């Protein structure tokens, strides 16, 4: 089937979705339906759903000191999400932008174009993934884990520094990988789609005598990309504004995991090579040598044991690595190729105790240490070779934390936490969080949450310095950013599997680190801005007998920069999300999602409001084989995301309709 023929499929998929969603749920499972378990979505009761990341121990989601969101592996498969960014974009209050190089995540009206997600803490099985040079949280194809290996995603909104420290500013994202027991056997998957997209993955899980279990997984993805037109470069010398074959994305992922008793060892590796079609940072336009490469590796060892029937001990040790290389080409004469990069190496560990030794108390206490062995940055020209920056740094972070979940009454919980962090570049920081959780009735919970968090300035903001036109100055005197947050939330359980939430919040950010032009014409980071955000978030979830699932939300948010009195760039006032999935035939599941983003200000104007819909059909060919077809931007909407200071473009157009076909078989 040709790509042009695929573009005639929206009506077919929409018809299937509408017919399926209108069909009444089955009252009894037939023999044919029992054969279709691959298209069923196993679910946890919404009333009993557990979450770990809010407090670093398992607790009912209604007891958590946050309005948490959990996304399951079944949802990732049903909606055809290709990256972590796709999944996060479905969560209330969050929105994702793309500048044709990286994906960026915004929360509650705050997302500065070009920020590297440093105000979110991204974890994989509790391991801090943010690197130690840029504090980047990679959520696109540069994420370290293949999406097929994700068991669940837990998102904890609001400041989380009381248990996690720096970067847990607007929220904590914990991606939990599949245990080896869920991946026994050999599984092969292949994909093909628009813009020359191809992917192949294989994984194998097995168990040896003595109970040791192993999982090995590898995948490779290649996207040729589109030829893109940018009117800002529409001159004959710049190929009439057309960037040819520069939107490519090539990524690889590798995971080795072994489990023995209470111990788990994980080795993760990912590489991505991404073309840059936008000619950012004043590069030459339509230059095929312009690209970025990100390489990540991690080794993590986890151990858990029960000291007695009321106290558990766990610890983890880890080694992390991130290398970034940007190749930028500038017009001459002579034409100059610049290499810009960062080298990050770190290692450390954490020990934690969770105890219910005292009646009505659940205590968690722990200590962390991380040594940043290398926080290096460099910049040099090739041919002739010239060094512009060669900065070598090291550092560390150390912390102690404690939290108590105290049952004041059977219907009233007090969750209080405190963490002390020592980071040489940010000094000492104390981060508290207090939450009152009142179960007014068995079906209604009220949460009042107050907390503060900090973000230490990263090595890039502190020490990056390149002279000359368009250059940048270092600022070692930067102070940490601070946030104070208050939130009042109501959660109501209409039935075991129908829940509504409403939350009202206010965030106050001080010492916000902003990049500005100094008097000498060079860029520099300074603690300049204060931003206040307030808003309301509404959410509703319902599951029907494991067969149909609905999740929808609406967010209103308003942010104000106190220095200018204006709404910050890229801050939508309204967000709306809809996700619905249903089995429409014994072996066929249909899923549809839509999201709406209101207009946002840019450097020079505004982007228009837009909505986008995606559809996926998942078909089971037997208990071990499945196939799916996904259409993204189903109705071919035209929309753009705000550009950042490094772009000549005021806004950057996003993809129109595209498709993906996927096939997987388990041997």
N, C-alpha and C positions, 0 to 999 in steps of 0.2 A: 504494500500500500504506500503510495507516495505521500509526501508531507502535505501537498496541496489538497489531496483527498482527505487527509486527516482533518483539515480545517473545516470540512463540511459536517463533522461529527457533533458539534455542540447541540444541535436540535435533537439528535438521537439520545445523547447523554442526558440532556435536560428532561426529555420525555420519560426516560427510564427513571430518573430521580423523582419526578413528580408522581408518576404512577406508583412507584414504590412507596413513597412517603404517604400517599393517600390510602394505600392498602391497609386493612386492619391487621393487627398483630395476630399471629397464630395462637390458637388456644392449646394445641397439643402438638407434640413433636412426632412427625411421621418418620418412617424408616429412611425416606429420602433426605429429610432434614438432618437426621443423625449423621448422614454422610457428609454434611456440609459444615463441619465444625471449624474448618479453616476460615470460613467467612463469618463465623460468630465472634463476638467480642466479649471474652470473659471480663467480668467486672467485679470490683469490690462494692459492697453496699456503701452508698454515699453516707449512710449514718455511721458505719463502722470503719470508714476509710482511715488508714494510718498515714502519718507523715513523720519523717525523721529530721528533716533539715531545719525546722524552726527552732529546735532546742537541743539538737545532737543526741536525741534518744527518741524511740518510737512512742508516739502518742496519737490519740484520736484527733482527727483534723479539727473537730469542734473544740478540743482542749488547747490547741496550739495558740501561742501568743501572736497570731498573724492570720490574715485571710489567705490561706495557702491555696495553690492550684497544683493538681497532679495530672500529668499527661502520661498515658500508658503506651506500651509498645503496640497494642492493637490499634490505637488511634493513629499512631505514626504510619502504620501500614495502610489503614483504611483510607486516610486522606492523601496518601501518596507524597508525604513530606520528604523532601530530598535533603534537607539540612536542618540543623538545630534551629537556625533562624526561622525557617518555615513553621516549626512547631511553636516557638515562642511568640510568633506574630498572632497566634490564635488566642492568647491569654489577655484577659481584661486589663486595660491600662497600659499595655505594652504596644510598641510599634517599631517596625524595622525599616531602615533605609539602606540604599545601596548606591555607591559611587563608581561602580564598574571595577572596583578593586577589592573593597572589603564591605561586609555587612555591619551595620551599626544599630544598637538597640536603645530605644528611648522608653522612659517610664514617667507616667504622671506629668506629661507636658514638658519633659526635659530631654533634649537630645541635640547637642551641638554638632553640626556636621564636621566630620573629620576626627572627632574624639574616638579613641580606640576601645570603647566600652570599659574604661578603667573604673567607672563608678558602679560596676556590678562585679560581684565575686562569683566566678565560675568554677565549679567543682566537678570532678569526676570521681564518684565513689568516695567523696570527702577529700580528695586531693586537690589542692589549689592549682588551677591551671593558668591563672594570670602570670605572665612572665615578669622578670625583674628589671627590665629596661624600660618598656613602654606600658607595663601593667595591662597589656592587651588581653581581652577575653574573646577568643576567636569563636564565632558562632556560624560562619558560613562553611564553604567547602574546606576551609583551613582548620575546622574543629578536629580534635585529635582522635575522635572515635567515629567509626562508621555508624550511621544512623540505624542500620539493621541490628546492631549490637546493643541498642538502648533498651533497657527494661522499663524505665520510667523516668520522668523529669519532674522534679519538685521545684516550684518557684515560690519563694518567700518574699513578698513585697515589703518595702520599708527598710529602715536601717537595721543591720544585723551585726554591727561591730561588737555588741555585748558578748557574743560567742565566737565571732569570726575575725574581728579586727579590721584592718585597712581594706578598702575596696568594697566592703559590704555596705554600700552607701545608699543606693536606691533599691537594692534587692540582692538576694542570694539565689543562684541557680545551681542545683545539684543534679547532675546526670548520673543515674545509677545504671551500671552495665548489667547485662544478663548473666546470671550465674551459669557455671559450666553445665549444671544439670538440665538447663533449658536448651542446651545446644548440642546434645549428644547426636552422633551420626555426622554424615557429610551433607552439606547444603551448598548448592550452586545457584547463583542468580546472575542474570544478564539483563541489560536495559539498553534501549535505544530511543532517541527522541529528536526534537527539533534542534536546529543550529549545530548539527553534527555531534550530538551528545551520545556517548557510548559509555557503558560501565559493565564491569564483570567483577564478581566477588565469589569467594569460596571460603567455607569454614568447616572445621572438623572438630568434634568433641568426643572424648573417649575417657574411659575409666580403667585403671590398672588394678591388679590385685593389691590389697592393702588399703584401698579406698582413695588413692590419689587420682584426681580428675584433671583433665587437660582440655584447653580450647586453643585452637590456632585459627586465625582469620586473616585474610588478605583481600584487598580490593583495589581496583584501579579505575579511575574515571577520567574521561577526556571530553571536553566540550570545545568544538571548533570556534563557536561564537559567531556573531553577526558582523556584517559591515554596517557601521553606524555613522549617521550624518550629524554634524554639529555646525549650525549656521555661523557660530562665532569664528570659524576657521574657513569660511567659504571664499577662498581665493584660489586662482590657478596654481600658485606656488604651494598651496597646502592641500592639493588633491581635491579642490572644490569642497572641502569640509567633510570628506568621507574617510573615515578610519577603516582600513581594510585589514581583516584577519588579525585584529588586535584585541578582540574580546575573548580570547581563549582562556580556558581554565583546565589545568591538568593536576589531578590530585591522586595520592596513594595513601592507603591506611593499612596498618599492620597491628595485630594484637596477639599476644601470647599470655594465657592466663592458666594458672594451676591452683587447685584447692586441695588441702589436706586437713581434715578436721576443722579446727578453728582458724587456720592460717590460709591466707590468699596472697599469691604473688602475681602481679600484673606487669607486663612490659608493653608499652604503647608507643607507636611511632606514626607520624604523619608528615607528608610533604605536599606543598602546593606551589605551582608556578602559574601566575596570573598576569595576563597581558593588560596594558593600560591604554585604552583607546581615547581617554579624555585629554591627554597631553597636560596632566597636572604638573604643578610646580614649574610652570613656564617652559616645559619641554618643547622640543620640536614636534610638530603634529604629524601623525601617520608614520611614526618611526617604529619599524618592526622590532627593534632591540629594546624597546621600553617594556619592562615587566618587573614584577616583584616575586621573590621566592621566600616562603616561610617553611622552616623545618622544626618539628617538635619531637621530643622523645621524653619518656618518663618510665621510671622503674619504681614500683610501689609494693611494699610488704605490709600486710595488715594481720593483726592477731587479736582475737577476742576470747575471753574466758570468764567463767563465773568464779569469783573468790569465795562466795557462799551463796545461799539461796536469796540474798537480798542485795548483793553488790556484784557488779560486773566491772571488769577491767578490760580496756582495749588500748592498743597502740598502733601507730603506723610509722614507717620510715620510708623516705622517698629521695629520689634523685631526679632533677628536672633539667631540661635543656630546651632553648629556643634560639634559632638563628634566623635573622632577617637580612635579606640582601635586596636592595632596590637598584635596578639599572636604569639610569635616566640619561636621555640624549638631548643635547642642546645644539641649536644652530650656531654656525660660525660666522665668518671663518676664524679658525678651523672648527669643524664639528667636534664637539666634546662629548665623551661618554663618561658619566659620573657614576661611581659605585658608592651607595650609601647603605650602612648596615648597623646591626646590633648583634652582639654575642652575649647570651645569657646562660649562666650555669648556676644551679643552686641545689642544695641538699638540706635535709632536716628531718624532723620527726615530731610526733605529738603523742602524749599519753593522757588517758581520760578514765575517770571512774564515774559510774552511775550507780546510785545507791538509794534504796528505800528503807534503810535501817531505822530511820526515825519515822514514827507513825505520822501519817498525813503529809509527809514530805517526800519529794523525789528530787534528789540532789545530783547535779552533775558538776564536776570540777576537773580542770585539766591544765596542762602546760604545753606550750609549743615553742619550738626553736627552728629557725631557718637561716642557714648561712648562704648568702649570695656571693658565691666564689668569683663570678665574673658578671659585671654590668657594663660591658665595653660598648663604645660607639665609635664608628669610623666613617670617614668620607674622603674619597680621593678621586682624582681625574686619571683617566687612562690616555696614554699616547698624546702628549707627553705626560708621564706620571708626575702627579703633584698631590701631596698630602694636604687636605683641608681640615681634617679633624682626626685625632687619634687619642681618645679618652679612655683610660682604663680605671675601673672602680671596683670596689667590693663593698659588702655591707652585711647586715644581718637584721633579723626581726626576732623578738622574744616576747612571750606573753604568758600571763596567768589569767584564768577565768573561772567563774563559779556561777551557778544558776540554781534556783530553788523553785520547784513547783509545789506550793503549799496549799493544801485543801483547808481553807478557813472554815467552810461548812460543806456539807455534801453537795450543795449547788453553787459553791463559790470558790474559784481558784485564784490564787495570787502567784503570778510568775514573775520573779525578779532575778535579773542577771547583771553581772558586773565583770568587766574585763580591763586588765591593765596591759598596754602594749608599749614596748620600747623599740623605736625605729630611729637610728641615728639622724636621718635626714628630716625627721618630724618630731624628735624629742619623745617625751612620755605622754601618753594619751589614756584617759580613763573613759570607758564607754558604758553607760548604764542603759537598761531597758526594764520597764515595769509594765505589766499587763494584768488587768482584772478580767476574769472570764466568769460570767454569771450565766448558769443554766436556769433561766427563769422558769421554763417548763421543759419537759422531756424533749420537746421539739424546737425550742427557741433558745438561742444563745446570744448574749450581748458581750462584746469585747471592747474594753477601753485600753488603748496601747499608747505608751509614751516611750520615746527612746532617742538616743543621739548616736552619731557615728562620725568617723573621720576617714579621710583619704590622704595618705602621705604623698607628697609630690614625687613623681617618678624620675628616674635618671635622665630621661629625654627632656623633661621640663626643666630640670636643674642644671644640666651640664652640656647640652647640645649647643655647639657654637661653630658657625661657619661664616667667614667674612665675605664681603663682596655684595653685589646687587642681589636682592632677594635673600640675603643671608639672615642669620639668627644669632642672638647673643645668649649666653648662659646666665642663669640667675640662681646661684646657690643659696640665697637667703629666703627662698619661698617657704611659706608656712603651710601646714596641712589645712585642707578644706574641712569644714564642719557642717553637720546637718542636725537640726532638731525636728522631730516629727511627732505629731499627735494624730491619733486615728480612733474613730468610734465606729464599730461594726455591729450589724445585726445579721445573724444567720438563722433561717427558719427552715425546718425540715417538714415539708408537707406530707411526706410518706417516707418509707425506708429508702426510696430511690428518687426523691424529688427534693431539691434544695434551692433556696433563694438566698442571696446575700446582698446587703447594701452597706457601703462604708463611706464615711466622710473623713477626709484627711486634710492636713495642713503641713507643709514642709517649709522650713526656713533654712536656707543655705548661706553660709558666710565664708569669707576668704576664698571665694570661688576663683580658681586659677584660670586666667584668660590670656590668650596670646594677642598682643597689641603691637603696633608700630611705634618704635621709640623715636626720639628726636633726631637721631642720626640715620634714620631710614632702615634700621634693622629690626627684625621681629624679636620679641622677648615675652616670656611668660611672667605675669604678675598676679598677685592676690588683689583683684580689683572689685569683683562684682558680689552683690548680694541678691539672691533670687528667692522669692516667696511663691509657693504654689499651693493652691487649694482646689478641692474638687470632690466629686461624688462618683462612686463606681457601683453599678448594679450588675448582678449576675444571676443566672438561673441554669440549673442542670437537672436533667431527668434521664433515667434509664428505664426502659421497658423490657423486663425479662431477659436481659442480656442480648436482646435482638435489635433494639433501636436506642440510639443515644443522642441527646440534644444538649448542647452547651452554647449559651448566648450571653452577651454582656453589652452594656453601654457605659461609657465614661464621659463625664464632663470635667474639664480641668482648665484652670487659668493660672498662668505663670506671669510674674512681673519682675523685671530687672530693676532693682531699687536704685541703681546708679543712673539709669536712663529713663525710668518710668515706662518703658516699652515692654511688649511681649517679646521674649527671646526668639531668635531665629529657630525654625523647625519645631514649633510648639503648637500642635493642633488642639483646638478647644474641644472637639468631639471625636470620639472613637466608638465604633459599633462592630460587634463580631457575631457571627452565626456559624455554628458547626452542627451538622446533623448527619447521622449515618444509620442505615437500615438495611437489613437483609430483604431483598425484593424478590428473591426466588430461593429454592432450597440450596443452591450453590452459588448465588450471586449477591454481593453486597454493594450498595451504592452509597456514596458519601458526597456531600456538598458543603462547601464553606464559602462564606462571603465576609468581607471586612470593609468598613467605611472609615476614611480619614478626612477630616475637614481641612479647609485651606490652612496653609502655613506660610509665615513670612520667610523671605529669603534675604540675601545680601542686598538686593535692589528692588524687591517687589514681593510677590506672593505666588505660591503654587496653587492651582485650583483644587477644590475638593474632589475626591474620587471614591469609587467603590470597585472592588474586584471580586469576582467569583471563580472558584476552582471546583472541578468535579472529578471523581474517581470511581471506576467500576472495578471491583475485585472479584475474580472468578476462581472457584475451586474446581480443579480437574481431578480430584481424588484427595485422599487424606495427606498425601505428601507433595502435591503439586499445585501451584497457584499461578495465575496470570492477572495482570491489571493494566488498565489504560487510564492515564490521567491527562486532563486538559487544564492548563493553568491560564489565568486571565481568559476564562471561558468566553466572555462576550467581547473580547478584544478592546478593552478600555484603554484610552490614552492617558497616561499620567506621568508625573515626574517628581523626583525628590530634590530638596534644596542642595545646591553645591556648597562646598566649604571654601575657605580662603585660598586654598591651593589650586582651585579651579577657575578658569576664565568663564566657564558656564555658570549662569545664575541658578539654573536647575538642570538636572540630568534625567533625561527620558528613560523610562523603564521598559521592560519587555512587553510586547503585545502577546497575542495568543501563542501558546506553545504546547507541546505534547510530550508524553513519555509512555513507552510500553515496557512492561517489566515481566519477566518470567523467572520463577524459582522452583527448584525441585530438591527434595530431601531424599537421599539414598538410604 
